[in-house]
Amino acid sequence: QSYFTTVVKTYALTSLFLAGGLTMLSFVGRRHALRAAAGAGLLLACATATRISMGAALGLGFLYLLACQHRVKAWAWLDFALGGGMGLTLMFLYFMAIGGEGFRFGLVEYHTLREGGPWMAQAAFKIGCLSRLVQAYFPAAVAGLFLMLAAVLRRGRGGAAKGEAAPEADAEGGADMPPSINGFLWLVVLVLAGIHLSAPFPYDDYQVPVYPVFCAALSAAGVRWWRGVERRHGGEGAAEWRTVRRLGILVGVWLVCGLHAFSSPMAQNWFVAGRDRIWWRLREQSPLAQLRDMGSWVRSLTLAEGGTELLTQDIYLAVQAGLPVPQGLEMGPFSYYPDWPRERARRIGVMNRDMMRELLAANTNAPIAAFSGYSLAIRSPEVEEISREDRLAFEGILEDRYDRVESVPGFGQAGTTLEIWRLKKTEEAGASGEPAETAGE
């Protein structure tokens, strides 16, 4: 969470919109219900526009209010739909108008055309993703498993028939509240997590925006479970002792979570650049500080050369530098579709093999090029390594037109080497229309 909500990606913004929308939805049964419904729809639409998988939460919110309309203010579902519709219109209409086929491709085909290989490989990817999720969120996973087993045992003893479900009403907050808002949160978590897990390459960072919702639902379930325990075993105790017990549990949870975060190998990687035989190599900078410094340096180099673009597929570096990339590279490492016809690639806004070679060989207004291990390395839509022939051709064009300025090891998410290139003087002279000799003088 600490890494993926600070790096230049969309997870933090998505999490903000998703959690905010669901919070607004929980107020629909109370005062100002109509404004809460409209606000929930608007925020969940913003989450959808940030990461398209969040559209499932928007649809579930509408169905939830529609199913609970007899328990909430009249027409709350309509206000939710109006808020969501307004958000989708504000976020998507402009891009739909200017994007055409590229807009549709980015929303749907970009995801569906990716291939995960045979079913056994896909199963291995999904099992590996689940394993990494449990490792990353181990305290929450243990608490979830414990509460699930406790619920199964309670049902097995007939606890619900004995009135142990009474705390549910207290946790839900009153007669005007829709039934089981916490149950709805669990549904959102399961659906979104299932969508992310069904991707051909289910990266565990996809679940980052869902985790705060999971924690909220888990906390509510834990409160209800503990209230049931107190009613069975400690309800007759003094209020002071109940407070002490609850405080002890909270402190224990905080300590476990803190120790787990402290022991995270990802947190260690912020400070350690790996192990060289018996020596631990400490980083001179954190990855985020390194990105900021490199973005500032690349920007100053580009502006000093009179350029207005940065030739790169590392889009987060261009974002940090405040520079656009050449047209067709906006999708970063996933902008290279070597076998597509030129016309389709142009309509979508990506590069085929010939277009990429022409871009690298042309006099663009990008005197500085920056390529990490992610750049000129991936072919889409398969998301596989580019062919050896393409790699050698691209490297040859770069070496002919550019001089290598700097090599920065351990850069970015995967710790690859970032190569900074500067357009040769003869190329700059040709781009400006002056003779090469004059430029040399």
Secondary structure, DSSP 4 states (H G I P E B T S, - for coil): -TTTTTSSSSHHHHHHHHHHHHHHHTTTTSTTHHHHHHHHHHHHHHHHHHSGGGHHHHHHHHHHHHHTTTTS-TTHHHHHHHHHHHHHHHHHHHHHHHHTHHHHIIIIIHHHT----SHHHHHHHHHHHHHHHHHHTHHHHHHHHHHHHHHHHHHHTTGGGGTTTTHHHHHHTSTTSPTTHHHHHHHHHHHHHHHHHTSSS--GGGGGGGHHHHHHHHHHHHHHHHHHHIIIIITTS-HHHHHHHHHHHHHHHHHHHHHHHHT-HHHHHTTEEEEETTEEEE-SS-HHHHHHHHHHHHHHHHHHTT----EES-HHHHHHHT----TT-TTGGG-B-TTS-HHHHHHHT-B-HHHHHHHHHS--S--EEEE-TTTT-EETTTTEEPPHHHHHHHHHHHHHHEEEEEEEEEETTTTEEEEEEEE-HHHHHHHHT--HHHHH-
